[in-house]
Amino acid sequence: MRVLIVDDERPARDKLRRMLASEPDISAIDEARDGVEALEMLPAFAPDLLLLDIQMPEITGLDVAASLPTPAPLVVFVTAYDEYAVRAFDANAIDYLLKPYDQPRLQRALQRARERLAATRTATAPPTAAAPLQTPAPALPAVTQLLVPERTGTRIIKVDAIQWIETADNYIILHTADGQPLMRQTLAGLLDKLGPRFIRCHRRAAVQLDWIASIVNHEKGDGELLLHSGARVPLSRQYRADVIARIAGNS
């Protein structure tokens, strides 16, 4: 099991690392000093489990949990404040460690993680001749918000507020009512995170289905999507049939 510790306090990270060192099935441990660093480390480190503090500067642990990619690592919140418990489990946490905790309490949280990981691997393993087909594990929810680094800090963008997305060289532009922040990300990679509510409508654009008000047809088979906000988004002939089918299925 690969574990990423996320806490802005060095003593808290050191304590968890010491406790984890005695667990024989933990193959890798790394640390992040805040939520932004944790999200940046995810692709390369690929943790199975986040031990995630809640109160941190810039973005909270709850914001991190809501911004995890799919498939997401398991999350155990580690905090000194018990008032976040309900929101933590709403964020699909598998456990909630209240500081100060001891080794047995941490071990119970790790055992929950082991059981959840084992169940997921069993459900996704190919069937054998001696074993019946397994029911696939339920799909993890798409992210509900995105964290966009800016010069003065990190901006939190609610996915519901994103009307459409377009590419700009090595960046993408998120069109919202409050602005058009840039992210260094591919359009295809972002669409994988956002889930089925978004659909590509052009090689350089995608749109959130709920924002589409009508389709404007052009003579050559392409057109535009008129959004409820009044924005116009290009619709190419290549994606037109898929967009119409998705709108019909979404109504």
C-alpha positions in Angstrom: 0.0 0.0 0.0 1.3 3.5 -1.0 0.5 6.2 1.5 0.7 10.0 1.1 0.7 12.1 4.3 -0.8 15.6 3.8 -0.4 18.0 6.7 1.0 21.5 7.0 2.6 20.7 10.4 6.0 18.9 10.3 5.6 17.2 13.7 2.2 15.7 12.6 3.8 14.3 9.4 6.7 12.9 11.4 4.4 11.1 13.9 2.4 9.5 11.1 5.6 8.4 9.2 7.0 6.8 12.4 3.7 4.9 13.0 3.4 3.8 9.4 7.0 2.5 9.3 6.0 -0.5 11.5 3.3 -1.6 9.0 4.9 -4.4 6.8 2.5 -4.0 3.9 3.2 -0.3 3.3 5.6 -0.1 0.4 6.0 3.6 0.0 5.4 6.7 2.1 5.6 10.3 1.0 4.6 13.7 2.4 2.9 16.9 1.1 3.0 20.1 3.1 -0.4 21.4 1.8 -3.3 20.5 -0.4 -1.9 22.1 -3.6 1.4 20.1 -3.2 -0.6 16.9 -2.6 -2.6 17.3 -5.8 0.5 18.0 -7.8 2.2 14.8 -6.4 -0.7 12.4 -7.2 0.1 11.5 -10.8 3.7 10.6 -10.1 3.4 9.0 -6.6 0.0 7.3 -7.3 -1.0 6.7 -3.6 -3.5 4.1 -2.5 -4.3 6.1 0.6 -4.3 9.8 1.6 -3.9 10.6 5.3 -5.3 14.1 5.0 -5.4 17.0 7.4 -8.5 19.2 7.1 -7.4 22.7 8.3 -4.5 23.8 6.1 -3.5 27.1 4.5 -4.7 28.0 1.0 -7.1 25.0 0.5 -8.6 22.7 3.1 -8.4 18.9 3.1 -12.1 18.9 2.2 -11.3 20.9 -0.9 -8.5 18.4 -1.8 -10.9 15.5 -1.4 -13.5 17.1 -3.7 -10.8 17.7 -6.3 -9.3 14.2 -6.5 -9.0 12.6 -10.0 -10.9 9.5 -10.9 -10.0 6.8 -9.9 -9.2 8.5 -6.6 -7.1 7.2 -3.7 -8.8 6.3 -0.5 -9.0 9.1 2.1 -8.7 9.1 5.9 -9.0 12.5 7.4 -6.6 13.2 10.3 -7.6 16.3 12.3 -7.9 17.9 15.7 -11.4 19.1 15.1 -14.4 16.8 15.4 -16.9 19.3 13.9 -15.9 18.2 10.3 -16.8 14.6 10.7 -20.1 14.7 8.8 -18.6 16.7 5.9 -15.7 14.3 5.9 -17.8 11.2 5.3 -19.9 13.1 2.8 -16.6 13.5 0.9 -16.3 9.7 0.8 -13.7 9.4 3.5 -13.3 5.8 4.8 -12.3 7.0 8.3 -11.8 10.0 10.5 -8.8 10.1 12.9 -9.2 12.7 15.7 -5.9 14.0 17.1 -4.3 12.9 19.4 -4.7 9.3 18.2 -2.6 6.2 19.0 -1.1 3.3 17.0 -4.1 1.0 17.5 -6.5 3.6 16.3 -4.3 4.3 13.2 -4.1 0.5 12.6 -7.9 0.3 12.5 -8.0 3.0 9.9 -5.4 1.2 7.9 -7.3 -2.1 8.1 -10.3 -0.4 6.6 -8.2 0.8 3.8 -6.8 -2.7 3.2 -10.3 -4.2 3.1 -11.5 -1.5 0.7 -8.5 -2.0 -1.6 -8.9 -5.8 -1.5 -12.6 -5.5 -2.4 -11.9 -3.2 -5.3 -9.1 -5.4 -6.7 -11.4 -8.5 -6.4 -14.2 -6.8 -8.2 -12.0 -5.6 -11.1 -10.0 -8.8 -11.5 -10.7 -10.9 -14.6 -12.8 -14.0 -13.9 -11.2 -17.4 -13.7 -12.7 -20.8 -14.6 -13.2 -21.7 -10.9 -14.7 -18.3 -9.9 -18.0 -16.7 -10.7 -18.1 -13.3 -12.4 -17.7 -10.5 -9.9 -19.9 -7.5 -9.7 -17.9 -4.5 -10.8 -17.1 -1.9 -8.2 -19.2 1.2 -8.4 -17.7 4.0 -10.3 -16.1 6.8 -8.2 -17.9 10.1 -8.5 -16.4 12.8 -10.8 -14.7 15.8 -9.2 -17.0 18.6 -8.0 -14.4 21.4 -8.1 -11.1 22.2 -9.6 -8.1 23.9 -8.1 -6.5 26.5 -10.4 -3.0 27.9 -9.3 -2.7 31.6 -9.8 0.0 34.2 -8.9 -1.7 35.2 -5.7 -2.9 31.8 -4.6 -5.1 29.0 -5.7 -8.6 29.6 -7.1 -11.4 27.1 -6.4 -13.7 26.6 -9.4 -17.0 24.7 -8.9 -17.6 22.3 -11.7 -21.2 23.3 -11.9 -20.1 26.8 -12.7 -18.1 25.8 -15.8 -20.2 26.5 -18.9 -17.7 25.4 -21.5 -14.0 24.7 -22.0 -11.7 25.5 -24.8 -8.0 24.8 -25.6 -5.3 27.4 -25.8 -2.0 26.0 -26.8 -0.8 24.0 -23.8 -3.6 25.3 -21.6 -7.3 25.1 -21.3 -9.7 28.0 -20.6 -12.6 27.4 -18.1 -15.5 29.7 -19.1 -17.5 30.7 -16.1 -19.7 33.6 -15.2 -16.9 34.9 -12.9 -14.1 34.8 -15.4 -12.0 32.5 -17.6 -9.2 31.0 -15.6 -6.4 29.1 -17.3 -5.2 25.5 -16.4 -2.2 23.7 -17.7 -4.1 20.5 -18.7 -5.2 18.7 -21.8 -8.9 18.8 -22.7 -9.1 15.0 -23.0 -7.5 14.6 -19.5 -9.8 17.1 -17.9 -12.9 15.6 -19.5 -11.9 12.2 -18.0 -12.0 13.9 -14.5 -15.3 15.8 -15.1 -17.4 12.8 -16.0 -20.4 12.5 -18.3 -22.0 15.9 -17.7 -19.5 17.4 -20.2 -19.2 16.5 -23.9 -16.8 17.4 -26.6 -18.4 19.5 -29.3 -15.3 20.6 -31.3 -11.7 19.5 -31.4 -10.9 22.5 -29.3 -14.0 22.8 -27.2 -16.3 20.9 -24.8 -19.5 22.0 -23.1 -21.5 21.2 -20.0 -24.8 19.6 -21.2 -27.0 21.5 -18.7 -25.9 24.8 -20.0 -27.0 24.1 -23.6 -30.1 26.2 -24.5 -30.3 25.5 -28.3 -28.4 24.5 -31.4 -27.8 26.9 -34.2 -27.3 25.2 -37.6 -24.9 26.4 -40.3 -25.0 25.5 -44.0 -22.0 23.2 -44.1 -23.3 20.9 -41.3 -21.5 22.5 -38.4 -23.0 25.0 -36.1 -23.0 26.6 -32.7 -24.4 25.8 -29.3 -26.2 28.7 -27.7 -25.9 28.5 -23.9 -28.3 29.8 -21.3 -25.7 32.5 -20.4 -25.8 33.8 -24.0 -22.4 32.4 -24.9 -21.9 30.7 -28.3 -19.7 27.6 -28.5 -18.5 26.1 -31.8 -20.1 22.8 -32.8 -18.3 20.8 -35.5 -19.9 18.4 -37.9 -17.7 15.6 -36.4 -19.3 15.9 -33.0 -22.8 17.1 -33.9 -24.5 13.7 -33.8 -23.0 12.8 -30.4 -24.0 16.1 -28.9 -27.6 15.7 -30.2 -27.8 12.2 -28.8 -26.5 13.2 -25.4 -28.9 16.1 -25.2 -31.8 13.8 -26.1 -30.7 11.2 -23.5 -30.2 13.9 -20.9 -33.7 15.4 -21.2 
